[in-house]
Amino acid sequence: MTINQSLTITRSVHKLRALLMTLIAFWTSTDMVLAQRALTLEESILIAQTSSPNIKKSRLNLYSNQRSLDAQRAALKSRFSLDVTPFDYNRTRVFNDLFSQWNTNEDYNSFANFSVSQPIVATDGTISLINRLGYRDNYSEFQDIRTQTYSNNLYLNVDQPIFTYNRTKLQLNELELNLENAQISYNLQLLTIEQNVTRSFYTFYQSQNNLEISQDEYNNQLVSYEITKNKVDADLLAQEELYQAELNLATSKSTLENNQVTLDNAADDFKLMLGLDLDEDVEVEVDINFITSEVNLNQAIQFGLDHRMEVRQRSIAIERSQFELIRTKSLNEFKGSVSLTLGVFGDNEQAPMIYESPTVNPRVAVSFSIPIWDWGENKARMEATNADMEVNQVDLEVERNNIIIDIRKVYRNLQNLENQIDIAEQNVKNAELTYEINLERYRNGDLTSIDLNRFQSQLSEKKSSLADALINYKIELLNLKILSLYDFENNEPVITTTY
């Protein structure tokens, strides 16, 4: 038997062995896959948006602001109240200066107050209808007289502040802005979760891909080692070639194990972000094929300026500053109040005869608060509040400029990544062809194992570079979606509200 025939038989044996190992690995991996939970990017985002602690807190904050606004709106409706004092007894002994003697007085009261109060949002006034029904039993030792009477006082009362701002309307507007800001924060939190999950998702996928690449490299090194060993055994190569092949195989195995550790760590981080059980076995599924998305820079910038929620948040801060300016201005302001009361009072020893001789009790009061000198306090506070408002206006302008700059940067990155992906795809094709050619040269003895290992490393590097470029392109598309609030992959807006 010739050496070539011996090598051919040996290769066949190794091919059968490799095929058997592949089948065993396939069956094992199939069992593992059946036990794994495969998640797509959309499923991962949905899980995180449901179970993320940050989303839960943001949702509770939104609910709290909604209920506060509901409570304030309910407070603007008619308020009915009933106060009942069924028993009030008092006994006192006092000195009467007029008659120069002591007198004991006993007083028993039982009364109830029923009122209907209605705030007036337009004027910040209050109109109230009040009825006080009471019974009184009084005894005076001085003249030994006991008086028992029923009384009822029904009156309408109007209180109206003047020469000042509408506090009721201002408070309502503030609560509405708080709710809107909470809704914006919640939506921003959703986008942040989507961004973080996407990054973690692709990091996990990248670890999976690197493990697959290192597994392919290890399999190639294993084939190279078998070829080298057979040639050394047949005295066709020097012994140092076998040592180099063993070193390359050990290095490849070490890389494979390191990538496995990296994948396990990425899986734990991914499960923690999604709020999944850390003992659950998961993997990610992604279509990483490169599909160019047509991006219009001017459209992205305009859509971002019109719809970015951060812009509205800056505007809300300015409106709050205006509210604070109104409050500050009123600290030492000239203001007044008008109070009007019109009622009818009746009393009688017999309850049905209370209004036999009614008494009309009108009351009108006008009062003013006139500041005289505040040592410059109000002026200083006004200037401080105006400065805060200007800061918020500057922040708004800076926010708009940042939106424009960030969108431009992402757009440039996308253009560059498209070129890098084209180059990376061609590099992978060239590296695969180069490795196959040099592997055949190595089989024929025209190449050393060191040179073959260099081509293998080059192939693994180009595969990783292509995967990184594809992932970076996907992430930059997501960044553009978040910055502009327009999805250029599906050509649809993320939200429709214009701020």
C-alpha positions as CSV (number, residue, x, y, z in Angstrom):
1,M,0.0,0.0,0.0
2,T,1.4,3.4,-1.0
3,I,1.6,6.4,1.2
4,N,-1.0,8.3,-0.7
5,Q,-3.4,5.3,-0.4
6,S,-2.7,5.2,3.3
7,L,-3.4,8.9,3.6
8,T,-6.6,8.5,1.6
9,I,-7.9,5.7,3.9
10,T,-6.9,7.8,7.0
11,R,-8.8,10.8,5.7
12,S,-11.9,8.6,5.1
13,V,-11.7,7.3,8.6
14,H,-11.4,10.8,10.0
15,K,-14.3,12.0,7.9
16,L,-16.5,9.2,9.2
17,R,-15.4,10.0,12.7
18,A,-16.1,13.8,12.2
19,L,-19.5,12.9,10.6
20,L,-20.4,10.8,13.6
21,M,-19.3,13.5,16.0
22,T,-21.4,16.0,14.1
23,L,-24.5,13.8,14.3
24,I,-24.0,13.4,18.0
25,A,-23.6,17.1,18.5
26,F,-26.7,17.7,16.3
27,W,-28.8,15.4,18.4
28,T,-27.5,16.9,21.6
29,S,-28.1,20.5,20.4
30,T,-31.6,19.5,19.2
31,D,-32.4,18.3,22.8
32,M,-31.0,21.6,24.1
33,V,-33.0,23.7,21.7
34,L,-36.2,21.9,22.6
35,A,-35.5,23.0,26.2
36,Q,-34.6,26.5,25.3
37,R,-36.9,29.5,25.0
38,A,-36.2,31.3,21.7
39,L,-37.1,35.0,21.8
40,T,-37.3,37.5,19.0
41,L,-36.5,41.2,19.5
42,E,-40.2,42.2,19.4
43,E,-41.0,39.5,22.1
44,S,-38.1,40.7,24.3
45,I,-39.2,44.3,24.1
46,L,-42.8,43.4,25.0
47,I,-41.7,41.3,28.0
48,A,-39.4,44.1,29.3
49,Q,-42.1,46.8,28.8
50,T,-44.4,44.6,31.0
51,S,-42.0,43.5,33.8
52,S,-39.3,46.1,33.9
53,P,-39.1,47.8,37.4
54,N,-38.5,51.2,35.8
55,I,-41.7,50.8,33.7
56,K,-43.7,49.8,36.8
57,K,-42.5,52.9,38.6
58,S,-43.3,55.2,35.7
59,R,-46.7,53.6,35.3
60,L,-47.5,54.2,39.0
61,N,-46.3,57.8,38.7
62,L,-48.6,58.2,35.7
63,Y,-51.5,56.7,37.6
64,S,-50.8,59.0,40.6
65,N,-50.9,62.1,38.5
66,Q,-54.0,61.0,36.8
67,R,-55.8,60.4,40.1
68,S,-54.6,63.8,41.4
69,L,-56.1,65.5,38.4
70,D,-59.3,63.5,38.8
71,A,-59.5,64.6,42.5
72,Q,-59.0,68.3,41.6
73,R,-61.7,68.1,39.0
74,A,-64.0,66.4,41.4
75,A,-63.3,69.2,43.9
76,L,-64.6,71.8,41.4
77,K,-68.1,70.2,41.6
78,S,-70.7,71.0,44.2
79,R,-69.7,69.8,47.7
80,F,-72.4,68.7,50.1
81,S,-71.6,68.5,53.8
82,L,-73.6,67.9,57.0
83,D,-72.2,68.7,60.4
84,V,-74.3,67.5,63.4
85,T,-73.7,68.3,67.1
86,P,-76.4,66.4,69.0
87,F,-75.3,67.4,72.5
88,D,-73.4,70.4,73.7
89,Y,-73.7,71.2,77.4
90,N,-72.0,74.1,79.3
91,R,-72.3,75.3,82.9
92,T,-70.5,78.5,84.0
93,R,-70.5,80.8,87.0
94,V,-69.5,84.3,86.3
95,F,-69.5,87.6,88.2
96,N,-72.0,90.2,86.9
97,D,-70.4,93.6,87.2
98,L,-73.7,95.5,86.6
99,F,-75.6,93.9,89.5
100,S,-72.5,93.1,91.5
101,Q,-73.3,89.5,92.1
102,W,-72.4,86.0,90.9
103,N,-74.6,84.2,88.4
104,T,-74.7,80.5,87.3
105,N,-75.7,79.8,83.8
106,E,-76.5,76.5,82.2
107,D,-76.6,76.2,78.4
108,Y,-77.6,73.1,76.3
109,N,-77.4,73.2,72.5
110,S,-78.2,70.7,69.8
111,F,-77.7,71.8,66.2
112,A,-76.9,70.7,62.6
113,N,-75.3,72.5,59.7
114,F,-76.1,71.6,56.1
115,S,-74.1,73.3,53.3
116,V,-73.8,73.2,49.5
117,S,-70.6,74.8,48.3
118,Q,-69.8,75.4,44.6
119,P,-66.4,76.8,43.4
120,I,-66.6,79.1,40.4
121,V,-63.6,78.2,38.2
122,A,-64.0,81.2,35.9
123,T,-63.7,83.8,38.7
124,D,-62.0,81.8,41.5
125,G,-65.0,82.6,43.7
126,T,-67.2,80.4,45.9
127,I,-71.0,80.4,46.3
128,S,-72.5,78.6,49.2
129,L,-75.9,77.8,50.5
130,I,-76.0,77.1,54.2
131,N,-78.7,76.1,56.6
132,R,-78.2,75.9,60.4
133,L,-81.0,74.3,62.4
134,G,-80.7,74.3,66.2
135,Y,-82.3,73.8,69.6
136,R,-81.3,75.7,72.7
137,D,-82.1,75.2,76.4
138,N,-80.7,78.0,78.6
139,Y,-81.2,78.6,82.3
140,S,-79.9,81.7,84.2
141,E,-79.8,81.7,88.0
142,F,-79.9,85.5,88.1
143,Q,-83.6,85.8,87.2
144,D,-84.4,82.1,87.5
145,I,-85.4,82.0,83.9
146,R,-85.3,78.9,81.5
147,T,-85.6,79.5,77.8
148,Q,-86.2,76.8,75.3
149,T,-86.1,77.8,71.6
150,Y,-85.8,76.4,68.1
151,S,-83.9,78.4,65.5
152,N,-83.1,78.1,61.8
153,N,-80.7,80.3,59.8
154,L,-80.8,79.9,56.0
155,Y,-78.5,82.1,54.0
156,L,-76.6,82.4,50.7
157,N,-73.0,83.4,50.8
158,V,-70.7,84.6,47.9
159,D,-67.0,85.1,48.3
160,Q,-65.1,86.6,45.4
161,P,-61.4,87.7,45.4
162,I,-60.5,90.7,43.2
163,F,-57.4,92.2,41.8
164,T,-55.5,88.9,42.0
165,Y,-54.9,85.9,39.9
166,N,-57.2,82.9,39.6
167,R,-55.7,80.3,42.0
168,T,-58.2,77.6,41.1
169,K,-57.5,77.7,37.4
170,L,-53.8,77.9,38.0
171,Q,-53.8,74.8,40.2
172,L,-55.9,72.9,37.6
173,N,-53.5,73.9,34.8
174,E,-50.6,72.7,36.9
175,L,-52.1,69.3,37.5
176,E,-52.9,69.0,33.8
177,L,-49.3,69.8,33.0
178,N,-48.1,67.3,35.6
179,L,-50.2,64.6,34.0
180,E,-48.9,65.4,30.5
181,N,-45.4,65.4,31.8
182,A,-45.9,62.0,33.5
183,Q,-47.4,60.6,30.2
184,I,-44.3,61.9,28.3
185,S,-42.0,60.4,30.9
186,Y,-43.8,57.1,30.6
187,N,-43.5,57.1,26.8
188,L,-39.8,58.1,27.0
189,Q,-39.3,55.2,29.5
190,L,-40.8,52.8,26.9
191,L,-38.4,54.1,24.3
192,T,-35.5,53.8,26.7
193,I,-36.5,50.2,27.5
194,E,-36.7,49.4,23.8
195,Q,-33.3,50.9,23.2
196,N,-31.7,49.1,26.2
197,V,-33.3,45.8,25.3
198,T,-32.3,46.1,21.7
199,R,-28.7,46.7,22.7
200,S,-28.7,43.8,25.2
201,F,-30.5,41.6,22.6
202,Y,-27.8,42.2,19.9
203,T,-25.0,41.8,22.5
204,F,-26.5,38.4,23.3
205,Y,-26.8,37.6,19.6
206,Q,-23.2,38.8,19.0
207,S,-22.0,36.4,21.8
208,Q,-24.0,33.6,20.1
209,N,-22.5,34.4,16.8
210,N,-18.9,34.7,18.2
211,L,-19.4,31.3,19.8
212,E,-20.5,29.8,16.4
213,I,-17.5,31.4,14.7
214,S,-15.1,30.1,17.3
215,Q,-16.8,26.6,17.0
216,D,-16.2,26.7,13.2
217,E,-12.6,27.8,13.8
218,Y,-12.1,25.0,16.3
219,N,-13.5,22.4,13.9
220,N,-11.2,23.7,11.1
221,Q,-8.2,23.5,13.5
222,L,-9.2,20.0,14.4
223,V,-9.2,19.0,10.7
224,S,-5.8,20.8,10.3
225,Y,-4.4,18.9,13.3
226,E,-5.5,15.6,12.0
227,I,-3.9,16.3,8.6
228,T,-0.7,17.4,10.3
229,K,-0.6,14.4,12.6
230,N,-1.1,12.0,9.7
231,K,1.7,13.7,7.7
232,V,4.1,13.6,10.7
233,D,3.3,10.0,11.3
234,A,4.1,9.3,7.6
235,D,7.3,11.3,8.0
236,L,6.1,13.8,5.4
237,L,6.4,16.8,7.9
238,A,8.8,17.6,10.7
239,Q,7.8,17.0,14.3
240,E,7.6,20.8,15.0
241,E,4.7,21.1,12.6
242,L,2.7,18.8,14.9
243,Y,3.7,20.9,17.9
244,Q,2.5,24.1,16.1
245,A,-0.8,22.3,15.2
246,E,-1.3,21.3,18.8
247,L,-0.7,24.9,19.9
248,N,-3.2,26.2,17.3
249,L,-5.8,23.7,18.4
250,A,-5.3,24.5,22.1
251,T,-5.6,28.2,21.4
252,S,-8.7,27.7,19.3
253,K,-10.2,25.6,22.1
254,S,-9.4,28.3,24.7
255,T,-11.1,30.9,22.5
256,L,-14.1,28.7,22.2
257,E,-14.4,28.3,26.0
258,N,-13.9,32.0,26.6
259,N,-16.7,32.8,24.1
260,Q,-18.9,30.3,25.9
261,V,-18.3,32.2,29.2
262,T,-19.1,35.5,27.5
263,L,-22.3,34.1,26.1
264,D,-23.4,32.8,29.5
265,N,-22.7,36.3,31.0
266,A,-24.6,38.0,28.2
267,A,-27.5,35.6,28.8
268,D,-27.7,36.5,32.5
269,D,-27.6,40.2,31.8
270,F,-30.3,39.8,29.1
271,K,-32.6,37.8,31.4
272,L,-32.1,40.3,34.3
273,M,-33.1,43.2,32.0
274,L,-36.3,41.4,30.9
275,G,-37.1,40.3,34.4
276,L,-37.0,36.6,33.5
277,D,-36.0,33.7,35.8
278,L,-32.2,33.5,35.8
279,D,-32.4,29.7,35.7
280,E,-34.4,29.8,32.5
281,D,-32.5,28.7,29.3
282,V,-33.0,31.3,26.6
283,E,-31.7,32.1,23.2
284,V,-32.4,34.9,20.7
285,E,-33.5,34.7,17.1
286,V,-32.8,37.5,14.7
287,D,-32.8,38.1,11.0
288,I,-29.6,40.0,10.6
289,N,-29.7,40.1,6.8
290,F,-28.7,43.5,5.5
291,I,-31.6,45.5,4.0
292,T,-30.9,49.1,3.2
293,S,-33.5,51.5,4.7
294,E,-34.1,54.8,2.8
295,V,-33.5,57.6,5.2
296,N,-34.4,61.2,4.5
297,L,-32.3,63.5,6.7
298,N,-34.6,66.6,6.4
299,Q,-37.7,64.5,7.1
300,A,-36.0,62.9,10.2
301,I,-34.9,66.3,11.6
302,Q,-38.3,67.9,11.0
303,F,-40.2,65.0,12.5
304,G,-37.9,65.0,15.5
305,L,-38.4,68.7,16.1
306,D,-42.2,68.4,15.8
307,H,-42.7,65.2,17.8
308,R,-39.8,64.7,20.3
309,M,-41.3,64.6,23.7
310,E,-38.3,66.2,25.3
311,V,-39.1,69.4,23.5
312,R,-42.6,69.4,25.0
313,Q,-41.1,68.7,28.4
314,R,-38.9,71.9,28.1
315,S,-42.0,73.8,27.1
316,I,-43.8,72.5,30.2
317,A,-40.9,73.7,32.3
318,I,-41.3,77.2,30.8
319,E,-45.1,77.2,31.5
320,R,-44.4,76.1,35.1
321,S,-41.9,79.0,35.4
322,Q,-44.7,81.3,34.2
323,F,-47.0,80.0,36.9
324,E,-44.2,80.5,39.5
325,L,-43.8,84.0,38.2
326,I,-47.5,84.7,38.8
327,R,-47.2,83.3,42.4
328,T,-44.1,85.4,43.1
329,K,-45.8,88.5,41.8
330,S,-48.7,88.0,44.1
331,L,-46.6,87.7,47.3
332,N,-46.9,91.5,48.0
333,E,-49.7,92.5,45.6
334,F,-52.6,94.8,46.0
335,K,-55.7,92.6,46.2
336,G,-59.2,92.6,47.6
337,S,-62.1,90.5,48.5
338,V,-65.9,90.9,48.2
339,S,-68.2,88.9,50.4
340,L,-72.0,89.0,50.1
341,T,-74.4,87.2,52.4
342,L,-78.1,87.2,52.2
343,G,-80.2,85.1,54.6
344,V,-83.3,84.7,56.7
345,F,-83.3,83.8,60.4
346,G,-86.2,82.6,62.5
347,D,-86.7,81.4,66.1
348,N,-89.6,80.2,68.1
349,E,-90.3,78.0,71.1
350,Q,-92.2,75.6,68.8
351,A,-90.4,74.1,65.9
352,P,-93.2,74.5,63.2
353,M,-93.5,78.2,64.0
354,I,-89.8,79.1,63.5
355,Y,-90.4,81.4,60.6
356,E,-93.6,83.0,62.0
357,S,-91.6,86.3,62.4
358,P,-88.5,85.9,60.2
359,T,-85.6,88.3,60.2
360,V,-83.7,89.1,57.0
361,N,-79.9,89.3,57.6
362,P,-78.0,90.9,54.7
363,R,-74.2,91.4,54.9
364,V,-71.8,93.0,52.4
365,A,-68.1,93.3,53.0
366,V,-65.3,94.7,50.8
367,S,-61.7,94.4,52.0
368,F,-58.4,95.3,50.5
369,S,-54.8,94.2,51.2
370,I,-52.5,97.1,50.4
371,P,-48.7,96.5,50.5
372,I,-46.7,99.5,51.6
373,W,-43.0,98.6,51.7
374,D,-41.3,95.2,51.3
375,W,-37.6,96.3,51.2
376,G,-37.2,95.1,47.7
377,E,-38.2,91.5,48.4
378,N,-40.8,91.2,45.6
379,K,-38.5,92.7,43.1
380,A,-35.6,90.3,44.0
381,R,-37.9,87.3,43.8
382,M,-39.3,88.4,40.5
383,E,-35.8,88.8,39.0
384,A,-34.9,85.3,40.3
385,T,-38.0,83.8,38.8
386,N,-37.4,85.6,35.5
387,A,-33.8,84.2,35.4
388,D,-35.2,80.7,35.9
389,M,-37.6,81.2,33.1
390,E,-34.8,82.3,30.8
391,V,-32.7,79.3,31.8
392,N,-35.7,77.1,30.7
393,Q,-35.9,78.9,27.4
394,V,-32.2,78.4,26.8
395,D,-32.6,74.7,27.6
396,L,-35.4,74.5,25.1
397,E,-33.2,76.0,22.4
398,V,-30.3,73.7,23.4
399,E,-32.6,70.7,23.2
400,R,-33.7,71.5,19.7
401,N,-30.1,72.0,18.6
402,N,-29.1,68.7,20.2
403,I,-31.9,66.9,18.3
404,I,-30.7,68.2,15.0
405,I,-27.0,67.3,15.8
406,D,-27.8,63.8,17.1
407,I,-30.0,63.0,14.1
408,R,-27.2,64.2,11.7
409,K,-24.6,62.1,13.5
410,V,-26.8,59.0,13.3
411,Y,-27.5,59.7,9.6
412,R,-23.8,59.9,8.9
413,N,-23.1,56.7,10.8
414,L,-25.8,54.9,8.8
415,Q,-24.3,56.1,5.5
416,N,-20.8,54.9,6.7
417,L,-22.1,51.6,8.0
418,E,-23.8,50.8,4.6
419,N,-20.3,51.1,3.0
420,Q,-18.7,49.1,5.7
421,I,-21.2,46.3,5.4
422,D,-20.6,46.1,1.6
423,I,-16.8,45.9,2.3
424,A,-17.2,43.4,5.1
425,E,-19.4,41.1,3.0
426,Q,-16.8,41.1,0.2
427,N,-14.0,40.5,2.8
428,V,-15.8,37.4,4.2
429,K,-16.2,36.0,0.7
430,N,-12.5,36.6,-0.1
431,A,-11.4,35.2,3.3
432,E,-13.5,32.0,2.7
433,L,-12.0,31.5,-0.7
434,T,-8.5,32.3,0.5
435,Y,-8.8,29.8,3.4
436,E,-10.2,27.0,1.1
437,I,-7.3,27.5,-1.3
438,N,-4.7,27.6,1.4
439,L,-6.2,24.6,3.1
440,E,-5.7,22.6,-0.1
441,R,-2.2,23.9,-0.4
442,Y,-1.6,22.8,3.2
443,R,-2.9,19.3,2.4
444,N,-0.5,19.2,-0.5
445,G,2.4,20.2,1.7
446,D,2.9,23.7,0.1
447,L,2.0,25.7,3.2
448,T,3.0,25.5,6.9
449,S,0.5,25.2,9.7
450,I,1.5,28.7,11.0
451,D,0.4,30.2,7.7
452,L,-2.8,28.2,7.6
453,N,-3.6,29.4,11.1
454,R,-3.1,33.0,10.0
455,F,-5.7,32.5,7.2
456,Q,-8.1,30.8,9.6
457,S,-7.8,33.7,12.1
458,Q,-8.3,36.1,9.2
459,L,-11.6,34.3,8.2
460,S,-12.9,34.4,11.8
461,E,-12.0,38.1,12.1
462,K,-13.8,39.0,8.9
463,K,-16.9,37.1,9.9
464,S,-17.0,38.9,13.3
465,S,-16.5,42.2,11.6
466,L,-19.4,41.6,9.3
467,A,-21.7,40.6,12.2
468,D,-20.6,43.7,14.2
469,A,-21.3,46.0,11.2
470,L,-24.7,44.5,10.7
471,I,-25.6,44.8,14.4
472,N,-24.3,48.4,14.5
473,Y,-26.5,49.2,11.5
474,K,-29.6,47.8,13.2
475,I,-28.7,49.7,16.4
476,E,-28.2,53.0,14.6
477,L,-31.5,52.5,12.8
478,L,-33.1,52.2,16.3
479,N,-31.3,55.3,17.5
480,L,-32.6,57.2,14.5
481,K,-36.1,55.9,15.3
482,I,-35.9,57.1,18.9
483,L,-34.3,60.5,17.9
484,S,-36.8,61.3,15.1
485,L,-39.8,59.3,16.4
486,Y,-40.1,57.9,12.8
487,D,-39.6,54.3,11.9
488,F,-37.7,54.3,8.6
489,E,-37.6,50.5,8.4
490,N,-41.4,50.4,8.2
491,N,-41.9,54.0,6.9
492,E,-44.4,55.0,9.7
493,P,-44.3,57.4,12.6
494,V,-43.8,56.1,16.1
495,I,-46.3,58.7,17.5
496,T,-48.7,61.1,15.9
497,T,-48.9,63.8,18.5
498,T,-47.3,67.1,17.4
499,Y,-45.7,69.2,20.2
